């Protein structure tokens, strides 16, 4: 079944159309949520909630537009809200401990030799730690800009935030990331 047929079925109240949409969009949605909430199992829960919300609100979806961006906006909103709630309950000292699944596991890339693999693991870990230091709003904006490749205007529209706020979040987040990741590029200091 094609995406447009699945959406049509959902709009007619047939939940069977959801299976096709899950097959098409789940992987990218889980990756997106994971980068924001920083917990794989929580990211899966976020995506499940997003699919249910999409089903409940499918009549608000304009079938003339692509489903993916509309759905990812739902994922991002739920993930951001979840990350804010989670950070209220987790102390900063415990934020990076007992992490079962790392960014390496999710975004693994096959490399030809162990040295390159070790360098990539170090880089992924450093980026993961740096992303974790950002606020959920900054992290969400970075994920939308650099993982989902959305423009600043698209991010503003998706988050119902002024363009200036999006630009400021990106600026501050990039400044922090640059500062925290600088040791990777200046290993002689």
N, C-alpha and C positions, 0 to 999 in steps of 0.2 A: 504494500500500500504506500502511496506517495504522501508526502507531508500535507499537501492541500486536501487530499481525500480524508486524511486523519483529522484535520481541523474541521472539515465539514461534518464528519461523524460526531465530533465533540460538540459542535454547535447544535446538533440535533439531539443531544443528550446521551449519545452512545459513548460510554467510557472506553470502549474497545479501541477507539482511535488514539488513546493515550499511549498505548504500547509502541506504536510507530514513532511517536515524538520522543519517547524515552530512548529508543534505540539510536535516533539521530542526534539528540542533544545532550544526553547524560554525561558523556565523557568530558566535554568542554565545560559543562556546568559544574561538575564535581571539581575539576581543576581550578576553575574560577573561585568557587566557594572555599576550597582548601587554601588558596593563596590568601584569602581574607581571614578565615577563622583559624587557620593554622592547626587543624585537627582533622584527619581524614574521615573518621567516623562521624564527626559533627558535620563535616562538609556533605557527606552522604545524606544525613538527616535534613540539612538545609535544602538540598536538591529535591528530596522527596516532598518536603513542604512546598517548594516552589512548583512542582508538577501539580500538586493538589490545588494550589492557589490558581494556577493557570487553568485548570479544569473548571474551577468555580467561576472564573472570570472570563472564560473563553468568549462570551458574547461581547465583551468590551474590546476584543482583538479585531483589528481591521484586516480581513483576509487578503486585502490587496497589498499588504506590506509583508515583509519577511517575518517569520515566527521567531527565529533565533534571537535577534536583538530584543524583541519584546520579552521573551522568556528570560534572557540573561539579565534584563533589568530587574525582574522579579527575584532572581537568584541573588543578585548583588544587594538588593535592598534587604532581603532576609539575612544574608550573610553578614552584612554590616551591622544590623541590629543584634544579631547573635554574638558577633565579636565584641560589641560594646558591653552587652550583658555579661559575657564570659570574662572580660577583663575586669569587670567590677568584682568578680568573685575569686579571681586568681591573683595572688600576690606577685609582685614583680620578681621576687627571688625565685619563685617556682615556675615561672612562665616557660622556661626552656628545658625543664627537667622531665625525665620519664617520657620523652617523646618517642613513640613507637615507630612512626612512619615519618621519614624525612622527605624533604623536597627532592632528594636524589631518587627516592623510590617512585615518586610521582612523575618526575620529568626526566627520567633516566635516558641517557644517550649512550649508545654503544661506541666505545672508543677503542682504537687498535692496541694500545699497550697499557700496562698497569700504572706507569708514571703519569700518563695523561689522565687516566681514570682517577688517580689520587688527587691531582691538581683540580680536576673538575669537582670532585667531592668537597675539597676544601673551599672552592669558590662557591658552590651551591650552599654549603653550610654557612659561610660568611654572609651571603645574600639573605639566607633564611633568618639568621640572627638579626641582621640589620632591618629587614622587613618587620620583624617582631617588635622592634623598638619604636616603630611608627605608631601613631594613633590609628584606630580603626578607620577613621575618615581619610587620613592620608594614605593608608595602605590600600583602601578601596579605590581611591583615585589613581594610585600608581598601577594597580592591577588592571583597571579599565584602560588606562593610557598605553601601557607597555605590554600587557598580556593579551588584552582583547583588541588592541590597536584602535581604540576609539579616539576621535578628535576631542579637543577641549570643549568644543560646542556640543558634541554628542554627549559627553560626560555631564555637562551642565544640564542638558535637556533630560537625561536619564535620572539625574539626582535632584531635579527641581532646585538646583543651586544657581546663583548668579555666576556668569562666566568668570568674573573677577575672583570669586571664592575658589573656583576650580583651579584657576591659574596660581593663586596663592598657595593652595594645598600642594600642588605639583612643585612649585618653587621650594617651599619649605621641606617637603619630603625629599626632593633631589639634593638639597643642601645637606640634610642629615645623612642621607645615604652616601653622598660623596665623602663626608667627614668620616663616617664609620667604616667605609670600604677603602679609604685612602691607603692604609697599611698594605693592602694587596698590591698596589702599584708602586709603592715606595718601600720595598723590602730592605733597602740598605740603611734606612734611618732607625 
